[in-house]
Amino acid sequence: MAQKVLAEVKTGVTALRDRTGATPTLAVVLVGDFPASRIYIATKKKMAAEVGIASRDFLYPGGLSQPDLLALLRRLNADPAVHGILLQLPLPQECDEDEAIEAIAPLKDVDGFHPTNLGHLLAGTPTVIPCTPAGVMEILDHYGVELKGAEAVVVGRSRIVGKPLAQLLLARHATVTMCHTRTRDLAAHTRRAEVLCVAAGRPQVITGEMVREGAVVVDVGINRLESGKLVGDVEFDLVSKCARAITPVPGGVGPMTVAMLMKNTLQAARRHLGAV
Ligand code: NAD
């Protein structure tokens, strides 16, 4: 599926270049030395190159002061040759993440984390949709999962996954329950779910007996065990026996997230070049 989205983006990039002469360009900003972030960025840049999107690096592994980070983001906002800005999270503790996200021009915010873009999502007039929730919706649509009237349960309420995903499901007429660390009886909720989306960042938080027979399970979690093995939030072996469908980790939502980032970048370039 991710390959299919990427192929569409590649075609779109070529068409846009033929029409306007411009190459969609993504500015990649990394502050601080996070090994996982370095891997994520390398994957995103590789994918960008494959679909013909140019990337420009602004890497500060030794850190960057908040005023300097804000100045850099404003410079990128004003640069007509930059169509999308990817601010890799997390930022070091001394930086203010909210302020940095707000400093990005909403139409260059290809992650869709800016309050303006999240507000549009809430208002039902989506502009830029956060990549991971967008990828989850693509997966559900691709497999023809009926959402209208369905019991959907989202575990996790982060700004980047749980909350926007719940809004997208709601917009598609699912009956949505959101669960989090203060939820009293998690299993009571998850057992009702026809569509269960899990983004808790806790290995095996969802076990076999917590899933309804025939449910569709989307596992967003990515956890590295001490052994080095990568696992999701769902106990895959047992849950896959009762679920109708389940996404694997690695290889499920992750590649879709990167593909949606490319799609958002192309969309941002189209908007800036007046080619929507
Ligand atoms: P986060 O830590 O910001 O949020 C986790 C949420 O899960 C919180 O709202 C918390 O209340 C809830 N939660 C934690 N433990 C819980 C429990 N035991 N029961 C119920 N709720 C619980 O994390 P995030 O940024 O939303 O990411 C979640 C997971 O998804 C992580 O593993 C992350 O690596 C992964 N992730 C994957 C992709 C991808 O492309 N596949 C993208 C983003 C995040």
Residues whose N, C-alpha, C, O or C-beta is under 5 A from the ligand:
A	BS01	NAD	T132 V155 G156 R157 S158 V161 G162 C179 H180 T181 A199 A200 G201 R202 V205 V220 G221 I222 N223 V253 G254 T257
